[in-house]
Amino acid sequence: MNTFSDPQNIVEQGDFFPGQEVADFGVGSGAYTMAIARKIAGDPKSRVFAIDVQRDLLDRVASEAENEHLDSVNVVWGDLETQGGSRLKDASVSAVVIANTLFQLEDKKAVLKEAWRVLRSDGRLIIVDWSESFGNIGPKEDHVVTEATAKTLTEETGFIFDRNLKAGEHHYGFMSRKN
């Protein structure tokens, strides 16, 4: 198994297909956005909304998507910790991915509520995050959000656990659904 999380591997496990509209909450380097865009390419209805509060990250993702001719990528500046911060309509996407982001958030529940708001009925929430600090290779030890805590937070928001995802030795991953 890979030591670190492999976005392509997660996307392969995530039930993505052409024609879907997906939101990537907390884009970071854009690795998940790009992997999803490649997977759902081929249908003009396909959309990946790459949402982040850091404009420089969004600029890099937009440039990479343009270089790869991935027209489905739409970058959105938004503060996911505020209500409506994704700037997406209610029940507008079939999946939300939150990868390597939970540990950075002050208001984790607000972001999960925003995911709930934008997901369609039976939509998928995919969470991937660091399982430990690993000597500060990952987040600082006091910032790590354990898998159990992440699952509890999603359940408290109304999501129903679906299944675990293979996310690498230093990460956990799971899928939950909006019912």
C-alpha positions as CSV (number, residue, x, y, z in Angstrom):
1,M,0.0,0.0,0.0
2,N,1.2,3.5,-0.7
3,T,2.5,5.4,2.3
4,F,0.6,8.6,1.4
5,S,-2.9,9.2,0.2
6,D,-3.3,8.6,-3.6
7,P,-6.1,10.8,-5.0
8,Q,-6.5,8.5,-8.1
9,N,-7.0,5.5,-5.8
10,I,-9.6,7.3,-3.8
11,V,-11.4,8.5,-6.9
12,E,-11.5,4.9,-8.2
13,Q,-13.2,3.8,-5.0
14,G,-15.6,6.8,-4.9
15,D,-18.2,5.9,-7.5
16,F,-17.4,8.8,-9.9
17,F,-18.5,8.7,-13.5
18,P,-19.1,11.2,-16.4
19,G,-22.0,13.5,-16.0
20,Q,-21.7,14.1,-12.3
21,E,-21.3,17.4,-10.5
22,V,-18.8,17.2,-7.7
23,A,-17.5,19.7,-5.1
24,D,-13.9,19.5,-3.8
25,F,-14.0,21.4,-0.5
26,G,-10.5,22.7,0.4
27,V,-8.7,22.2,-2.8
28,G,-5.1,22.6,-1.6
29,S,-2.8,21.4,-4.4
30,G,-5.7,20.4,-6.6
31,A,-4.7,16.7,-6.7
32,Y,-8.3,15.5,-6.0
33,T,-9.9,18.1,-8.2
34,M,-7.7,17.0,-11.2
35,A,-8.2,13.2,-10.5
36,I,-12.0,13.7,-10.3
37,A,-12.0,15.8,-13.5
38,R,-10.1,13.2,-15.4
39,K,-12.5,10.5,-14.2
40,I,-15.7,12.3,-15.1
41,A,-14.4,13.7,-18.4
42,G,-16.3,13.0,-21.5
43,D,-19.8,14.4,-20.7
44,P,-20.5,18.1,-21.1
45,K,-22.6,18.0,-17.9
46,S,-19.6,17.0,-15.8
47,R,-18.5,19.6,-13.3
48,V,-15.9,19.8,-10.6
49,F,-16.2,22.8,-8.3
50,A,-12.8,23.4,-6.7
51,I,-13.5,25.5,-3.7
52,D,-11.0,27.1,-1.4
53,V,-10.4,30.3,0.6
54,Q,-6.8,30.7,-0.8
55,R,-7.0,32.4,-4.2
56,D,-3.4,31.5,-5.1
57,L,-4.3,27.8,-4.8
58,L,-7.3,28.3,-7.0
59,D,-5.2,30.1,-9.6
60,R,-2.8,27.1,-9.8
61,V,-5.7,24.6,-10.1
62,A,-7.3,26.7,-12.9
63,S,-4.0,26.9,-14.8
64,E,-3.4,23.1,-14.4
65,A,-7.0,22.4,-15.6
66,E,-6.5,24.7,-18.6
67,N,-3.2,23.0,-19.5
68,E,-4.9,19.6,-19.4
69,H,-8.0,20.8,-21.3
70,L,-10.2,19.8,-18.4
71,D,-13.1,22.2,-19.1
72,S,-15.2,20.7,-16.3
73,V,-13.1,22.3,-13.5
74,N,-14.7,25.5,-12.1
75,V,-12.7,27.3,-9.4
76,V,-14.7,29.0,-6.7
77,W,-13.4,31.3,-4.0
78,G,-15.3,30.6,-0.9
79,D,-15.1,30.4,2.9
80,L,-16.5,26.9,3.6
81,E,-16.8,27.7,7.4
82,T,-19.6,30.2,6.7
83,Q,-23.2,29.3,5.7
84,G,-23.4,29.3,1.9
85,G,-19.7,29.7,1.7
86,S,-19.3,27.3,-1.1
87,R,-21.5,29.5,-3.3
88,L,-23.2,26.4,-4.7
89,K,-27.0,26.0,-4.8
90,D,-28.8,23.7,-2.4
91,A,-28.8,20.0,-3.5
92,S,-26.7,20.8,-6.5
93,V,-23.9,18.1,-6.5
94,S,-23.8,14.4,-6.3
95,A,-20.6,14.2,-4.2
96,V,-18.4,16.3,-1.9
97,V,-14.8,15.5,-1.3
98,I,-13.0,16.8,1.8
99,A,-9.4,15.6,1.6
100,N,-6.6,16.6,3.9
101,T,-8.7,19.5,5.1
102,L,-10.5,18.6,8.3
103,F,-7.4,19.1,10.4
104,Q,-7.1,22.7,9.2
105,L,-10.6,23.8,10.0
106,E,-11.7,25.7,13.1
107,D,-15.4,25.0,12.5
108,K,-15.5,21.4,11.2
109,K,-19.3,21.1,11.7
110,A,-20.0,24.2,9.7
111,V,-18.1,22.7,6.7
112,L,-20.0,19.4,7.1
113,K,-23.3,21.3,7.2
114,E,-22.3,23.1,4.0
115,A,-21.6,19.7,2.4
116,W,-25.0,18.5,3.5
117,R,-26.7,21.6,2.1
118,V,-25.1,21.3,-1.4
119,L,-25.5,17.5,-1.7
120,R,-28.4,16.0,-3.5
121,S,-30.5,13.3,-1.8
122,D,-28.3,10.1,-1.4
123,G,-25.3,12.2,-2.3
124,R,-21.8,11.0,-1.3
125,L,-19.5,12.6,1.2
126,I,-15.9,11.4,0.9
127,I,-13.5,12.2,3.8
128,V,-9.8,11.6,3.6
129,D,-7.4,12.9,6.3
130,W,-4.2,12.2,8.2
131,S,-4.5,9.4,10.7
132,E,-1.5,10.6,12.8
133,S,1.0,13.4,12.8
134,F,3.9,11.1,11.9
135,G,6.6,13.3,13.5
136,N,5.0,16.4,11.9
137,I,5.2,15.0,8.4
138,G,1.5,15.5,8.5
139,P,-0.4,18.0,10.7
140,K,0.7,18.9,14.2
141,E,-0.3,16.2,16.6
142,D,-2.9,18.4,18.3
143,H,-4.5,19.2,15.0
144,V,-5.1,15.6,13.9
145,V,-8.7,14.7,13.5
146,T,-9.0,11.0,14.2
147,E,-11.1,8.7,12.0
148,A,-13.5,8.1,14.9
149,T,-14.0,11.8,15.5
150,A,-14.5,12.5,11.8
151,K,-17.1,9.7,11.6
152,T,-18.9,11.1,14.7
153,L,-18.9,14.6,13.2
154,T,-20.4,13.3,10.0
155,E,-23.1,11.3,11.8
156,E,-24.0,14.3,14.0
157,T,-24.5,16.3,10.8
158,G,-27.0,13.6,9.5
159,F,-24.8,11.6,7.2
160,I,-25.0,7.8,7.2
161,F,-21.7,5.8,7.1
162,D,-21.4,3.8,3.9
163,R,-17.9,2.3,3.8
164,N,-14.2,2.7,4.5
165,L,-11.8,3.6,1.7
166,K,-8.2,2.4,1.3
167,A,-6.3,5.7,1.8
168,G,-2.7,4.7,2.5
169,E,-0.7,4.0,5.6
170,H,-0.8,7.5,7.0
171,H,-4.4,8.4,6.1
172,Y,-7.9,7.2,6.6
173,G,-10.8,7.5,4.2
174,F,-14.5,6.8,4.3
175,M,-17.7,7.5,2.4
176,S,-20.9,8.6,4.0
177,R,-24.3,9.4,2.4
178,K,-26.9,12.0,2.7
179,N,-30.2,10.2,3.2
